[in-house]
Structure formats: structure tokens, C-alpha cells
Amino acid sequence: MRTVYVNGDYLPEDQAQVSIFDRGFLMADAVYEVTSVLDGKLLDFDGHCARLERSLGELGMTMPVTRDELLDIHRRLVAENAVEEGGVYLQITRGAADRDFVFPADDTPQTMVLFTQSKPGLADSPLAARGMSVVTLPDLRWGRRDIKTVQLLYPSMAKMEAKAKGADDAWMVEDGHVTEGSSNNAYIVTGDTIVTRHLGTEILHGITRAAVLRLAREAQMKVEERPFSVEEAAEADEAFVTSASTFVTPVVAIDGRKVGTGEPGPTAKRLREIYLDESRRTAI
Ligand code: PMP
């Protein structure tokens, strides 16, 4: 049984409790982060912390603990649960208060929970080797997708619809342009240029995206941050997605049409290698 963290306590998972009045539960009034673990170490912890602070700030919440304390909690959970490959999930809510649309008083204690997920073979994934298929669906999420809230119902429905259509995942589309994947950032490669949507309120500012774009530029690859259409994606030479838990994963089909050769492309493969090497080297 896992040891999990709830508001200062480390407990067996079946003894951890949160109030039924918690606003995370009643209103999705909560933010989260997922930090990947390789070789028992945390990947890009600082990046995830910085985004967490920003998400909380955008919702008028604060960090309940310092960054150093947060790192200690992550490390203790990884050690106690002997996680070699996997991730640490963190959620902070506005706390428990009688149900009301109005936020509770500022001194309402926030709820913070963390748990680990062991995923042996994370770095050596069969999906990355074969490449994934996506279907496009309308992006019906709210307008502040840059805040990492726990409102994951639409992404969940999108993934279910993708699976029902025999695909691995969904790319979401707004005004004819791809915003992002249901739980990842989306990219295409045309000629020698990598294209991915620019940052804004329409997408989550992926921590993996930031690292991969930096590494691509360092490797002298051309990067354009702009919207791309579904048509442009279908005619691209390659496509791929990035996220903390899937790193760089090639996309080989969009809406049943092959992307390029229909096999994982060289740019995505190379970026996955570079990203994994760099992540292992800098993990803490
Ligand atoms: N977009 C969405 C909608 C996501 O849910 C995620 C993963 N949480 C990402 C992008 C990728 O972000 P990251 O690289 O920080 O995991």
C-alpha cells in the first residue's frame, strides 16, 4: 500500500481523508501538477514549482509550503514508495467551506495532497516506439487553459471519444487551428521547421514544451510558435506531442490519415532522446 501525503501527514493511502465540503471536490476549485520520476529522481522540479505558483496566483491562492518543503515532501514520497519510474501528483485546493460560489475567508486552510504513481517502463514506452494516432475534436474547455486546474472532465471525455474511434488520443481544435492534445502539447514538423502553438490562455504552458523548445533551438533546429490548422497537420512530415509523463511521443496518424510515412519521424525520435538524456542528467 502506498504512503500518501495529506495536509502535513504521511499516511497509508486507505487512511487519507479529505472533507466532502472541500472546494476541490465540489467546484474543481483546485490546481495540480505532475512531476515525473526517472531513476528515482524528479524531473524539472523547479519548472513545475514555478507553474504551480503561477496557477495559484491566477486564482488568488498562495503556496501553503515553501519550495524546499515541497521538494522534501516529493522526495520522501518517492523514497517511501520506492518509485524508480513514474510520477508524483500534487493537488492544492482552496480548502473546505460550506458550499457557496463566493470564495471562503482568506484564512481558510488550503488542502494539499500528494501521491506517487509507479510506472515501470515509462521511458521505454511501446507507444513512443510505434507512434500514436490522434483524432481531432472541438476544444470545448474553458478559456483559461493556462491555469492547471483539476477541471479535467472535457479532456477525459475527449480521450474516451478518441478511444471509441480507435485512436490513442485527441487533438483539440478551435477556429480551425489545433490548440493542444487532451493532456499534452501538440507539434508538427514541416521540412526543417517545428511548429507549435504560441503561449496564451488557449493552452497549458507545458513544462516539457519549454524544455523541448530550448533543446531544439540549442540543436540548431528551427522553431515557429504559431497556430497551425488541421489541414497543415495532416500534410506535415511529422507530428508529435510533449508532456511530463510521455516526454516526446511521435504522432503517426491524424483523423485516420497517415502523417508523413506513417512511422515515427526522425525529429521526434531525436528530440525524445535529447530530452530524456538532459532530463536524467539534471534530475534531482
Ligand atoms: N496540455 C495539457 C492540457 C495538459 O494536461 C498537459 C499535461 N499536464 C500538457 C499540455 C503538458 O504539460 P507538461 O509538459 O507540463 O506536462
Boltz pocket constraint, residues with backbone or C-beta under 6 A from the ligand:
constraints:
  - pocket:
      binder: B
      contacts: [[A, 34], [A, 145], [A, 180], [A, 181], [A, 182], [A, 183], [A, 184], [A, 185], [A, 203], [A, 204], [A, 205], [A, 206], [A, 207], [A, 208], [A, 209], [A, 242], [A, 243], [A, 244], [A, 245]]
      max_distance: 6.0
